[in-house]
Amino acid sequence: MASNREAGARFSFRHGLEIMQSILVSACLLGEAVRYNGGDNRCDHALLQRWLDEGRVVPVCPEVAGGLPTPRPPAEITRSGGGRAVLDGEARVLAVDGRDVTEQFLRGAERALAHAQAMGIRVAVLKEGSPSCGTGAIYDGSFSGTKVTGVGVTAACLAQAGVRVFSEHQLADAARLLEQLERAPGEKAEP
């Protein structure tokens, strides 16, 4: 029998019986050294810290989960369409050294989604700009530092499955959705 934690929620009796949703969060935002360069992107926002204190946060690094080492050469999505195009087989993810790492990115996205589904997670906070986790902007594939509108492979995969995806710059929006989900568990969240 699955525990409440495994089901993506835990029970709290602060205000009667309420369900607390777990949140999938990019591991680099939590200070884990999983970035391509061996560093992190620690986010010290008060909301993220509160979620950590409440035990809601489930860390994920899709690139590492997909089998890529840390450190690793930077990678970018090669064509327009971003992560959705990669999922559809219309674009590839290439490392700066020319190596095709599409399969690792797809495997990492699938593992992140499987983890979210197994835990009943409906909200994710992912690192903006990442070829895996970008939620609104990614690099253009030229390795010139140019950002374009688009989402990463994991962000696209999660969103396609109904997980609401936010960047670290949208924590207040994610908090509002969590509150809504907890007020009315089982109901579909507003877009």
Backbone torsions as a table, in degrees:
resi	resn	phi	psi	omega
1	MET	NA	132.8	-177.6
2	ALA	-73.1	140.1	175.5
3	SER	-76.8	165.7	177.1
4	ASN	-59.7	-37.9	179.6
5	ARG	-62.2	-42.9	179.6
6	GLU	-67.6	-25.5	179.9
7	ALA	-83.7	2.9	176.1
8	GLY	85.7	8.2	-179.8
9	ALA	-145.3	154.0	171.6
10	ARG	-134.1	157.7	-176.3
11	PHE	-96.0	139.8	178.5
12	SER	-131.0	142.4	-178.4
13	PHE	-108.9	21.0	179.0
14	ARG	-60.8	-44.3	-178.4
15	HIS	-127.1	50.7	-173.8
16	GLY	84.0	-159.7	-179.2
17	LEU	-86.1	118.1	176.4
18	GLU	-136.6	151.4	-179.2
19	ILE	-100.1	129.4	177.7
20	MET	-104.6	117.9	179.9
21	GLN	-74.0	139.4	170.9
22	SER	-80.5	159.2	-176.8
23	ILE	-130.0	126.9	174.1
24	LEU	-78.2	127.5	-176.7
25	VAL	-132.5	136.0	174.6
26	SER	-54.6	127.2	-176.4
27	ALA	-60.2	-33.2	-179.7
28	CYS	-64.1	-29.6	177.9
29	LEU	-69.8	-19.8	-179.8
30	LEU	-93.0	5.1	178.7
31	GLY	91.8	5.7	177.4
32	GLU	-76.4	134.2	-176.5
33	ALA	-81.6	74.7	-177.2
34	VAL	-120.9	0.9	178.6
35	ARG	-63.1	162.6	-179.0
36	TYR	-54.4	-33.3	-177.3
37	ASN	-92.8	7.7	180.0
38	GLY	86.4	1.2	179.9
39	GLY	-96.7	-164.5	177.6
40	ASP	-135.6	176.9	176.3
41	ASN	-129.1	46.7	-174.5
42	ARG	-45.2	132.1	176.5
43	CYS	-115.5	117.4	-177.0
44	ASP	-100.0	23.7	-179.2
45	HIS	-60.8	142.1	-177.8
46	ALA	-59.7	-37.4	179.6
47	LEU	-64.4	-43.7	179.0
48	LEU	-63.4	-41.0	178.3
49	GLN	-64.0	-40.5	177.6
50	ARG	-61.3	-44.4	179.2
51	TRP	-62.5	-38.7	176.4
52	LEU	-62.4	-46.8	180.0
53	ASP	-61.3	-33.3	-179.6
54	GLU	-80.8	-8.1	179.6
55	GLY	77.7	22.8	-178.0
56	ARG	-85.2	-23.4	-166.5
57	VAL	-80.6	130.9	174.8
58	VAL	-118.6	108.4	-177.2
59	PRO	-75.0	148.1	176.9
60	VAL	-149.4	137.9	166.4
61	CYS	-126.3	100.3	-176.8
62	PRO	-60.4	-33.4	-178.0
63	GLU	-67.6	-42.2	176.7
64	VAL	-69.4	-42.9	178.5
65	ALA	-60.7	-28.5	179.4
66	GLY	-82.5	-3.7	175.4
67	GLY	106.9	5.3	178.8
68	LEU	-84.3	143.8	-179.2
69	PRO	-80.5	169.3	171.4
70	THR	-126.6	123.8	-4.0
71	PRO	-74.6	170.8	-179.0
72	ARG	-151.8	160.0	175.9
73	PRO	-63.2	143.7	176.4
74	PRO	-61.6	150.2	-179.2
75	ALA	-130.7	152.6	177.5
76	GLU	-143.0	155.2	176.1
77	ILE	-78.7	132.2	-167.0
78	THR	-84.3	-19.0	-176.6
79	ARG	-130.4	165.8	175.5
80	SER	-63.6	159.4	-178.3
81	GLY	104.9	-15.4	174.1
82	GLY	56.6	-147.2	-176.1
83	GLY	-60.2	-33.5	178.1
84	ARG	-62.7	-40.6	179.1
85	ALA	-66.7	-34.8	176.7
86	VAL	-65.1	-46.0	178.9
87	LEU	-59.4	-34.7	-179.1
88	ASP	-84.8	-0.1	179.7
89	GLY	78.2	14.6	-177.5
90	GLU	-98.2	-6.9	179.2
91	ALA	-144.4	161.4	-179.9
92	ARG	-122.0	163.3	172.2
93	VAL	-112.2	120.7	-178.6
94	LEU	-117.5	142.3	172.5
95	ALA	-79.8	160.9	-178.4
96	VAL	-60.2	-24.4	178.3
97	ASP	-85.2	5.3	176.8
98	GLY	92.9	-7.5	-179.1
99	ARG	-70.5	135.3	178.1
100	ASP	-81.9	116.8	-178.9
101	VAL	-115.3	21.5	-179.0
102	THR	-56.6	-45.9	-176.6
103	GLU	-61.9	-39.2	178.2
104	GLN	-66.2	-38.4	178.5
105	PHE	-67.3	-40.8	177.8
106	LEU	-66.2	-43.2	179.0
107	ARG	-62.1	-42.8	178.8
108	GLY	-64.0	-39.8	178.1
109	ALA	-65.0	-42.9	179.1
110	GLU	-63.7	-38.9	179.2
111	ARG	-69.0	-40.3	177.3
112	ALA	-62.5	-43.0	179.3
113	LEU	-65.3	-44.2	179.9
114	ALA	-60.7	-40.4	178.8
115	HIS	-64.6	-45.4	179.3
116	ALA	-61.7	-44.8	-179.1
117	GLN	-66.2	-40.9	179.8
118	ALA	-63.1	-29.9	-178.0
119	MET	-99.8	0.8	-179.8
120	GLY	69.6	26.1	-177.7
121	ILE	-76.1	132.7	-178.1
122	ARG	-118.2	-3.0	-177.4
123	VAL	-136.3	135.6	176.9
124	ALA	-131.3	142.8	172.6
125	VAL	-118.8	114.6	-172.6
126	LEU	-121.8	158.5	-176.3
127	LYS	-74.5	116.7	178.0
128	GLU	-61.2	142.5	175.8
129	GLY	91.2	-16.9	-177.6
130	SER	-74.6	143.5	176.5
131	PRO	-68.5	-16.0	173.0
132	SER	-94.0	-49.4	-165.1
133	CYS	-106.2	-6.8	-178.4
134	GLY	-53.3	135.0	-175.9
135	THR	-108.7	-10.5	-179.9
136	GLY	-155.4	-18.5	179.8
137	ALA	-143.8	136.9	175.7
138	ILE	-137.8	168.3	176.3
139	TYR	-78.3	152.0	-168.0
140	ASP	-80.2	-0.9	178.8
141	GLY	94.7	-2.1	-178.9
142	SER	-97.0	-6.3	-177.1
143	PHE	58.2	31.2	179.0
144	SER	-103.2	0.6	-178.0
145	GLY	85.6	7.8	-178.5
146	THR	-85.3	125.0	177.8
147	LYS	-96.7	148.0	177.0
148	VAL	-133.3	162.5	175.4
149	THR	-67.9	131.3	179.2
150	GLY	166.1	171.9	178.7
151	VAL	-122.6	155.9	177.8
152	GLY	-77.5	173.9	-175.3
153	VAL	-63.5	-48.7	-179.7
154	THR	-68.2	-41.2	177.8
155	ALA	-58.8	-42.9	179.3
156	ALA	-65.7	-42.7	-179.1
157	CYS	-62.5	-46.9	179.3
158	LEU	-63.5	-46.5	-178.7
159	ALA	-62.1	-40.8	179.5
160	GLN	-60.4	-29.5	-179.5
161	ALA	-91.3	2.2	176.1
162	GLY	97.0	3.5	175.3
163	VAL	-80.5	130.2	178.1
164	ARG	-80.0	126.2	-173.0
165	VAL	-111.6	131.4	179.2
166	PHE	-129.0	157.1	173.5
167	SER	-93.7	173.4	177.0
168	GLU	-65.2	-13.2	178.0
169	HIS	-90.0	-1.4	-176.8
170	GLN	-121.1	31.4	-176.5
171	LEU	-62.8	-36.6	178.9
172	ALA	-64.3	-38.5	176.9
173	ASP	-65.1	-41.7	178.0
174	ALA	-63.5	-40.2	179.2
175	ALA	-63.3	-40.7	178.1
176	ARG	-63.0	-41.7	178.4
177	LEU	-64.9	-42.4	177.8
178	LEU	-58.4	-44.8	178.1
179	GLU	-59.5	-42.7	179.3
180	GLN	-63.4	-44.1	-179.8
181	LEU	-64.3	-36.4	-178.0
182	GLU	-77.6	-26.2	175.6
183	ARG	-71.7	-34.2	-175.2
184	ALA	-134.4	68.9	-178.9
185	PRO	-57.9	140.8	178.2
186	GLY	90.0	-18.8	177.9
187	GLU	-83.6	151.5	178.1
188	LYS	-73.3	134.2	-179.5
189	ALA	-73.7	151.5	176.1
190	GLU	-69.4	145.6	-179.8
191	PRO	-69.0	NA	NA
